[in-house]
């Protein structure tokens, strides 16, 4: 079970099952001992009272007495069976009462009397005390053999009416429901103890299981707040695959990303400082030369102007990259013909490449209108294409291919230059990263164009990737998702 939800559900389900199962077992165990106790079998007073009522008032008085006392004993059902084998109140016998009556009849027929003969019952003597039970009845009630051939039945005493009719008194134990048995002594306390022990163990284990990774996450968050980006919280949770373990691994991934971002920001500040210092240093040299008496003032002013333009372009690129990185609201989008923008960029690249006889060939067409930012998308394609023209050998062509598929639109730009080392293919989209720093600086590149391209494509929901061609050269793929196509 890798899901924390399932673990909690199963744990509480098992705990409840143990509590309920233990409660039922304890309840029936205690109840069985209570119901089988000899105390419940020692209640002759009911039969004696019934015999007295019958002797004094007859069957009508006995029915009235039974109606008033049928529930007098909470744990027993009281029946009085007449000579016809039915309860004198016309009630249906319970299964337990029917079995007990059948057992009594079976015992009676196997007694000392001959088969078919009724046990002799002594009539109450004349002159006896009023309301006294007949001798035979009293003998049977007290367990002593009456006069004549009779086997006493302790489980079902018999009483005899004034007319000689025999009535059987059945006092049948009534087994209560499980909820009724809960009121027996000791059961409630036992169930409470079981519930407390099982729930305490389950709650303790669950609390430990949940709180350990949460405490680690809390400590990790505090460490991140103090800029300790080396903290990791997933150690020791490698074997777990629940939500908390996944959260811990995501926390570590976030810490890695934050450390990477801080390193990148620090490196970006260093690179920006270096890039700004270089034109400023050249401007300072040009200014010093201009102050000399024999200086060529016009030449130095031209030099200052170029450095100022380069500095202004660098600052513009940095600002554009910063806006793309920190964009917090949707940028303006419009519907335009993508082929028109690509053809415009290809014409400009052909104009720049004419100096080195480098031609740009356009293959395929989008034939679609896109919903995007025209200036940003044009800048993304232009940055890649200008790099391709810049690093292509003299007279080598550059191919631009537009391919439309189910997943979106792909713009592929291939040159025949020296390519890029495999380890640097992903890093060329980082700001100010240069594969050959001196060559890039001499060629006028700031190392920020491809970073802008990557951010532009990402802002539109796409991506930019680079790879080396089999025949030599670099291939850059710019992907626009289908959602960007109008």
KOLLOKOL-939769 format. One line per field, with one value per residue (C-alpha): residue number from 0; residue in one letter; z, x, y. Coordinates in steps of 0.001 Angstrom, whole numbers, plus 524288, in hexadecimal, padded with zeros to 5 digits. Example, Ala and Ser with C-alpha at 12.3 -4.5 7.8 and 13.67 -1.06 7.14 Angstrom:
# residues 2
marvex (0_1) .
semar (A_S) .
Z (81E78_81BE4) .
X (8300C_83566) .
Y (7EE6C_7FBDC) .
//
This chain:
# residues 486
marvex (0_1_2_3_4_5_6_7_8_9_10_11_12_13_14_15_16_17_18_19_20_21_22_23_24_25_26_27_28_29_30_31_32_33_34_35_36_37_38_39_40_41_42_43_44_45_46_47_48_49_50_51_52_53_54_55_56_57_58_59_60_61_62_63_64_65_66_67_68_69_70_71_72_73_74_75_76_77_78_79_80_81_82_83_84_85_86_87_88_89_90_91_92_93_94_95_96_97_98_99_100_101_102_103_104_105_106_107_108_109_110_111_112_113_114_115_116_117_118_119_120_121_122_123_124_125_126_127_128_129_130_131_132_133_134_135_136_137_138_139_140_141_142_143_144_145_146_147_148_149_150_151_152_153_154_155_156_157_158_159_160_161_162_163_164_165_166_167_168_169_170_171_172_173_174_175_176_177_178_179_180_181_182_183_184_185_186_187_188_189_190_191_192_193_194_195_196_197_198_199_200_201_202_203_204_205_206_207_208_209_210_211_212_213_214_215_216_217_218_219_220_221_222_223_224_225_226_227_228_229_230_231_232_233_234_235_236_237_238_239_240_241_242_243_244_245_246_247_248_249_250_251_252_253_254_255_256_257_258_259_260_261_262_263_264_265_266_267_268_269_270_271_272_273_274_275_276_277_278_279_280_281_282_283_284_285_286_287_288_289_290_291_292_293_294_295_296_297_298_299_300_301_302_303_304_305_306_307_308_309_310_311_312_313_314_315_316_317_318_319_320_321_322_323_324_325_326_327_328_329_330_331_332_333_334_335_336_337_338_339_340_341_342_343_344_345_346_347_348_349_350_351_352_353_354_355_356_357_358_359_360_361_362_363_364_365_366_367_368_369_370_371_372_373_374_375_376_377_378_379_380_381_382_383_384_385_386_387_388_389_390_391_392_393_394_395_396_397_398_399_400_401_402_403_404_405_406_407_408_409_410_411_412_413_414_415_416_417_418_419_420_421_422_423_424_425_426_427_428_429_430_431_432_433_434_435_436_437_438_439_440_441_442_443_444_445_446_447_448_449_450_451_452_453_454_455_456_457_458_459_460_461_462_463_464_465_466_467_468_469_470_471_472_473_474_475_476_477_478_479_480_481_482_483_484_485) .
semar (X_X_X_X_X_X_X_X_X_X_X_X_X_X_X_X_X_X_X_X_X_X_X_X_X_X_X_X_X_X_X_X_X_X_X_X_X_X_X_X_X_X_X_X_X_X_X_X_X_X_X_X_X_X_X_X_X_X_X_X_X_X_X_X_X_X_X_X_X_X_X_X_X_X_X_X_X_X_X_X_X_X_X_X_X_X_X_X_X_X_X_X_X_X_X_X_X_X_X_X_X_X_X_X_X_X_X_X_X_X_X_X_X_X_X_X_X_X_X_X_X_X_X_X_X_X_X_X_X_X_X_X_X_X_X_X_X_X_X_X_X_X_X_X_X_X_X_X_X_X_X_X_X_X_X_X_X_X_X_X_X_X_X_X_X_X_X_X_X_X_X_X_X_X_X_X_X_X_X_X_X_X_X_X_X_X_X_X_X_X_X_X_X_X_X_X_X_X_X_X_X_X_X_X_X_X_X_X_X_X_X_X_X_X_X_X_X_X_X_X_X_X_X_X_X_X_X_X_X_X_X_X_X_X_X_X_X_X_X_X_X_X_X_X_X_X_X_X_X_X_X_X_X_X_X_X_X_X_X_X_X_X_X_X_X_X_X_X_X_X_X_X_X_X_X_X_X_X_X_X_X_X_X_X_X_X_X_X_X_X_X_X_X_X_X_X_X_X_X_X_X_X_X_X_X_X_X_X_X_X_X_X_X_X_X_X_X_X_X_X_X_X_X_X_X_X_X_X_X_X_X_X_X_X_X_X_X_X_X_X_X_X_X_X_X_X_X_X_X_X_X_X_X_X_X_X_X_X_X_X_X_X_X_X_X_X_X_X_X_X_X_X_X_X_X_X_X_X_X_X_X_X_X_X_X_X_X_X_X_X_X_X_X_X_X_X_X_X_X_X_X_X_X_X_X_X_X_X_X_X_X_X_X_X_X_X_X_X_X_X_X_X_X_X_X_X_X_X_X_X_X_X_X_X_X_X_X_X_X_X_X_X_X_X_X_X_X_X_X_X_X_X_X_X_X_X_X_X_X_X_X_X_X_X_X_X_X_X_X_X_X_X_X_X_X_X_X_X_X_X_X_X_X_X_X_X) .
Z (80000_7FB25_7FDE3_80B11_809D7_8089A_8142B_81CEC_81821_81A0D_8274B_82CC8_82665_82D06_839F9_8395C_83568_8411D_84A5A_8454A_8448B_85228_85785_851B3_856A2_86467_86490_860B9_869B4_87591_87195_86FD4_87D72_8833C_87C7D_87FEE_88E27_897A8_89D9F_891E0_893FF_8A244_8A170_8A68C_8AC66_89F4F_89E1B_8AC75_8AA88_89E50_8A5A5_8B08B_8A700_89FB1_8AC3C_8B120_8A4F2_89A3E_88C3C_88A8E_8962A_890E4_883A6_88A23_892A7_88717_87F12_88A0E_88CAC_87F5B_87F34_88DC5_88BF0_882A0_87D64_87C82_8749A_87CC6_87659_87C76_8738C_874FD_872BF_86449_862D1_860D3_8690F_87107_86BBA_85D9E_85B46_85170_8580E_8553C_84F49_85C4B_8635E_85906_85A49_8690B_8689A_85F0C_867DD_8738B_86C5D_86831_8761E_87B16_871C5_8757F_88429_88DA8_889EE_87FD8_8720A_86FFE_87E79_88450_8909C_89C6D_8A264_8B073_8B30A_8BD91_8CA53_8D045_8DBBC_8D6E4_8D7FD_8CE4B_8C206_8C4FF_8B983_8B7E2_8BD78_8B016_8AAE7_8B6A2_8B565_8A72C_8A9C6_8B490_8AD33_8B607_8AFBF_8B1B0_8B5E8_8AB30_89F95_89B21_896CD_89AC4_89004_8956B_8889A_886C1_89314_89203_89977_89A81_89A81_8A2D6_89789_89684_88A25_8894D_88590_88271_886B9_87D40_88186_87571_875A6_86C18_8650B_86298_85690_85629_85A0B_8654E_869EC_86AB4_87778_87E26_888D7_883F4_87564_87395_87AC8_87318_86614_86A2A_86D8F_86071_85909_86083_85EBE_85040_84CB1_854B9_84DA4_84041_84319_84832_83C32_83302_83A13_83908_82AE3_82737_8301E_82D18_81EDF_82265_82CA6_82296_81905_82394_826CB_8185E_81623_8216F_81BCD_80E7C_81520_81A43_80C56_80F88_80238_80514_80DEA_80991_81021_80870_80EE6_8156A_80D8C_801A0_80447_8059C_7F9FD_800A6_7FF53_80A1B_8042F_7F6E5_7FD4B_803AE_7F699_7F052_7FB42_7F83C_7E9D4_7ED6C_7F5BA_7EA62_7E14D_7EAD2_7EC49_7DDA2_7DBFA_7E612_7DF8D_7D275_7D7E8_7DDF8_7D155_7C9C2_7D248_7D015_7C173_7C0A4_7C87F_7BF95_7B33F_7B7FA_7BC78_7AF2E_7A722_7B259_7B2AD_7A415_7A564_7B00C_7A730_79BD5_7A4AD_7A951_79B66_79799_7A20B_79C77_7947A_78877_78936_77DCE_78472_77A24_77A99_78952_78901_77F42_7884F_793BB_78BAB_78819_7961D_79A9C_7907A_79486_7A2BF_79FB1_7980C_7A31D_7AD24_7A453_7A307_7B1AA_7B442_7AA75_7B0C0_7BE42_7B9C1_7B40E_7C084_7C9A4_7C188_7CADD_7C18C_7B3D1_7A97C_79E16_79372_785E1_77A2B_76EFB_763A7_7685C_75A92_75889_7649D_7610D_7531F_7585B_76178_75663_74D8B_757FF_75A74_74BEF_74B9D_756EA_75174_7441E_7493D_74AEA_73FC3_74986_7449B_74CD3_74698_74B46_74A06_74D39_7526D_75E34_75693_763AC_76B99_77933_7857E_78BB2_78E00_780B2_78551_78F11_78576_77ACA_78455_78804_779DE_77653_7817D_77D37_76EC4_770A2_778CB_76E0C_763B3_76C7B_76EE4_76181_758E8_74D2C_74253_74A9C_74A55_75606_7556F_75BB3_75BAF_76067_763B6_768D8_77054_779B5_78588_78001_77764_7769E_770E2_76E3B_76B6C_766CE_76411_75FCB_769EA_773E4_77C8F_78B5A_794C3_799C2_7A7D2_7A3F8_79BE5_7A71B_7ACE1_7A085_7A477_7B143_7B1EC_7AE5C_7AC49_7A15C_79BA9_79671_79E64_796FF_789B2_78DFF_79375_7872B_77EE1_78687_78DBF_79BBE_79E74_7A1EA_79534_796A3_7A4D5_79FFF_7959E_79FD4_7A8BF_79D8D_79953_7A759_7A95E_79DAE_7A31E_79A1F_79B20_7949E_7931D_78C60_7869E_77DC7_76FCE_76B07_75FC4_76823_76CFC_776F7_77656_77EE2_78010_78424_787AC_788D6_78ECA_787E1_791C7_78C16_77E67_77BB2) .
X (80000_806D7_7FB88_7FAEF_7EC23_7EB70_7F494_7EC32_7DFB2_7E4B3_7EAAD_7DE0D_7D631_7DE93_7DDF2_7CF26_7CE48_7D6B6_7CEA0_7C1A7_7C669_7CC44_7C001_7B739_7BFEB_7C094_7B203_7ADEA_7B800_7B31C_7A4E8_7A631_7ABED_7A14B_7962E_79B85_79D4D_795E0_78FD0_786CB_78200_77E94_771BC_766FA_75F2A_758A0_752E4_74EB5_747B9_74115_73C5F_736F8_72FB7_72A4D_725C6_71F71_718F2_71985_71DE8_7184D_72012_72C24_72AA2_72947_73530_73D4B_73990_73E49_74ADD_74F33_75A55_75D06_76A37_7728A_77AC6_7702D_763EC_758DE_74F4E_744AE_740D5_7332C_72EAC_72CF0_73B72_7395F_73C65_73092_731BA_731E4_73FD9_74898_75372_76149_76AC2_77193_764A3_76045_76D02_76C0D_75DEC_76194_76CBD_7638A_75988_76449_76924_75B4A_758AD_76589_762E1_75F45_750ED_74C4E_74B53_73EEE_73C1D_73BA5_74363_73A96_73813_733D6_727EE_728B9_723F5_7179E_71A20_7272F_72BB4_7250E_72D1D_736B7_73C3C_737F7_74186_74525_7475E_74F56_7573C_759E6_75D4C_766B6_76CE1_7677D_7605B_75195_74928_74808_7508E_755AB_762C4_7642A_76781_76FB1_7704D_7617D_7595B_74AF4_73F64_731D2_72534_71935_71321_71EFE_7247B_7335C_73AC4_7493C_750F4_75BE4_765D4_76E54_77B00_779F4_786DC_78740_78CB5_79ACA_796B4_78ECF_79A3E_7A2A2_79BEF_7A14E_7AB4F_7B939_7B627_7B5BE_7C296_7C918_7C4A5_7C961_7D6C7_7D7B5_7D3E5_7DD98_7E8F5_7E6BF_7E3CC_7EF67_7F8D2_7F31E_7F33C_8013C_80629_7FEBC_803AD_811B6_80FE0_80A94_81226_81FF5_82066_8186B_8228C_82D30_825DB_8241A_83299_835E8_82CE4_83346_840A9_83C7D_8378A_84559_84AA9_8505D_84DCB_85581_84AEA_8444E_838D6_83684_84194_83BEC_82F61_834A4_82C52_81FB6_81777_80C1C_80845_81153_81D18_819D0_81863_825C2_82BFC_82518_82A6B_8382D_835FD_83168_83D86_84602_83F11_8406C_84EE2_8503F_848AA_850E8_85D46_857FE_85432_86195_8680E_85F0F_86301_8714C_86F35_86786_87200_87C79_87505_87272_8805D_88629_87FC5_8819D_89025_89125_889C7_89330_89EDA_898AD_8960C_8A41E_8A92A_89FFA_8A5E1_8B383_8B815_8BB2F_8AF02_8A5FA_899F0_8903F_8952F_89426_8867D_88278_88820_8807A_8740F_875B9_87832_86C58_863DB_8692F_866B8_858EF_85624_85B5F_852E0_846FA_8497F_84B2B_83E91_83742_83C5F_838C0_82ADD_82991_82EBB_82632_819E6_80E49_80331_7FFB7_806E4_7FFA3_7FC19_7F6EE_7F35D_7FD00_80243_80E3C_81352_813E9_81C5D_82577_82733_82A84_834DE_83A82_83BBA_84315_84C1F_84EEA_8528C_85C2D_861A0_8645A_8716D_87637_86E2F_86572_857B3_84BD1_84285_8345C_82D5A_81F2B_814F5_80C20_80006_7FA29_7F714_7FCEE_7F82F_804A4_80D03_81243_81E5E_822A9_820C5_82809_83332_833F0_83544_83E6B_847EB_849AC_84A9F_85493_85D0B_85C32_86085_86B4D_871AA_86F6C_87B8B_87D76_873DF_86CA1_85DBE_8549C_847E0_83B31_8306D_82288_81B57_80D7E_808D0_7FE43_805E9_807E3_81184_82034_82A24_8375D_8438A_84F97_85D1C_869C7_87281_87B56_86FFF_86FD7_875BC_86B7D_86D26_86A1F_85DD1_854C0_85D50_85D86_84FDD_8552A_857BC_8659B_86A26_87418_87A0D_885AB_885E6_89054_88A88_87CD4_88181_88918_87D4C_8750A_86C81_8689E_864BE_856DB_84F4D_84CBC_84894_83E55_839FD_8383B_83054_827BA_82462_821C2_818E6_810D8_80FE4_81A58_828C4_835FF_83FDE_84CDD_8540B_85F9E_85D20_86298_869B2_86EC5_86890_85E4E_84FAA_8468B_83823_82DE8_820D0_813C5_808B0_7FBCD_7F55C_7FD12_7F77C_7EBA4) .
Y (80000_80C27_81579_81C36_81CB2_80DE2_80C01_8149A_80E1A_80035_80365_808EB_7FE15_7F3AA_7FAED_7FBB8_7ED6A_7E978_7F1CA_7EC93_7DE81_7DEF8_7E53C_7DACC_7CFCF_7D554_7D818_7CA6C_7C445_7CBAF_7CA2E_7BB7C_7B9F4_7C273_7BB4A_7ADE8_7B17C_7A8B9_7B4E1_7B5E5_7A818_7A9CF_7B0FA_7A7EF_7B312_7B611_7A856_7A883_7B580_7B043_7A428_7AC7F_7B560_7A983_7A2F6_7AF59_7B4E9_7AAD7_7AC6F_7BA2A_7BF27_7B836_7BEDD_7CC25_7C993_7C4EF_7D0FD_7D9AA_7D21B_7CD0B_7D70E_7D742_7D0AA_7D8EC_7CDCC_7C32F_7C06A_7BA86_7B12A_7A8AC_79D7F_797EF_789DB_78CFB_78FEB_79EA4_7AA69_7AE6A_7BC6C_7B78C_7BC4C_7B5D5_7AE56_7B2BE_7A921_7A77B_7A519_79B48_793B9_793C1_78EDC_78437_78017_77FDF_77771_76E3F_76D16_76AD0_75F94_75914_759DF_74F2E_74F0A_7452E_74A3C_751F4_7535B_760DD_76346_762A5_76FC4_770B6_77906_78356_77D90_78293_78B1C_78F3A_79D3C_7A664_7A8EC_79E04_796CD_788BF_77EF5_779CD_78786_78B5F_77F10_7819F_78FD8_78C48_7811D_77621_76A9B_76B91_76042_75648_75343_760DC_7664C_77492_77E79_7899E_79105_791B5_79077_78CE2_791F7_78C1C_793B4_79131_789BD_780C6_78751_78725_79376_79444_7A034_7A3E0_7ADF0_7AF6A_7B76F_7C297_7C53F_7D3E3_7DA96_7DEE1_7EC9A_7E77B_7DF60_7EB88_7EEF3_7E2C8_7E567_7E75D_7E78E_7F650_7F846_7ED53_7F2EA_80068_7FAE6_7F3C8_80002_80871_7FF07_7FC57_80A7D_80F5A_8064A_8098F_8182B_817C3_81088_81988_825A6_820E4_81CFB_82A58_83367_82E8D_83346_83F54_8432A_84157_849EB_8542E_85432_854AD_86043_86789_8648A_869C0_87609_87835_87629_868E4_862F1_8568B_850EA_84441_83D66_830E0_82940_81D2B_81DA0_81693_80A8D_8122B_81605_81CBC_82AFC_82FC7_828EE_82EAA_83C02_83A78_83719_842AC_84B2A_8467A_84929_856D2_858DD_85457_85DAB_868ED_86643_86587_87231_87920_8744E_878A0_885EA_8878F_883A0_88CB3_8981A_894DD_893C8_8A068_8A760_8A1F0_8A559_8B32D_8B508_8B193_8BC91_8C5FB_8C2D5_8C500_8D1C2_8D604_8D2FE_8DA54_8E5DD_8E5E8_8E578_8F088_8F930_8F80D_903E7_8FC00_8F35F_8F0B0_8F615_8F18F_8E3C0_8E31C_8E8E7_8DE7D_8D44D_8D9DA_8D9BC_8CB67_8C795_8CF46_8C86F_8BB3F_8BE97_8C312_8B697_8AE3A_8B533_8B3B5_8A520_8A398_8AAF4_8A2A7_89637_89B48_89E35_89098_88A55_89230_89302_89304_895E4_89160_89913_89ECD_8952D_8974D_88F1C_88FF8_88811_880AE_87E64_88D07_88EDC_8839A_88895_8961A_8907E_88820_8941A_89BA4_89008_88EB9_89D1E_89B53_88EAB_89469_8996D_88B5A_8859D_87E87_87C43_878AE_86EFA_86E1C_86102_85E65_8678C_8685C_86CA1_87013_87BFD_87BF3_8828E_887B1_893A7_8978A_89EF6_89492_88969_890C8_8936E_884F3_8806A_88B8E_888D0_87AAF_87DE2_888C5_87FA1_87564_87F3B_88473_8772C_8711E_86F92_87862_874AD_86A6F_86B02_86B83_863D3_86848_85DF8_85FEE_85364_85268_8466C_841FF_846D8_85472_85BAB_8597D_86302_85C8D_864D0_85D45_862AC_85C58_86244_85B94_85768_8571E_84D0D_84394_84804_8560C_853C7_8572E_861DB_86A23_86ECD_8745B_8830A_8873F_87950_87845_86C04_873D5_88039_887B9_88473_88841_89524_8981F_894ED_89E69_89487_896FF_888D0_88CBF_88B05_87C75_87E81_88821_87E5A_873B3_87C86_88156_87388_86F84_87B4D_876B3_868E2_8633C_86015_8620E_856FD_85586_849EC_84732_842E7_83618_83CC0_847D9_85436_857E6_855D6_85DD8_85A23_863E2_85DDB_864BD_85CA8_85A92_863AE_86F20_86CCA_87515) .
//
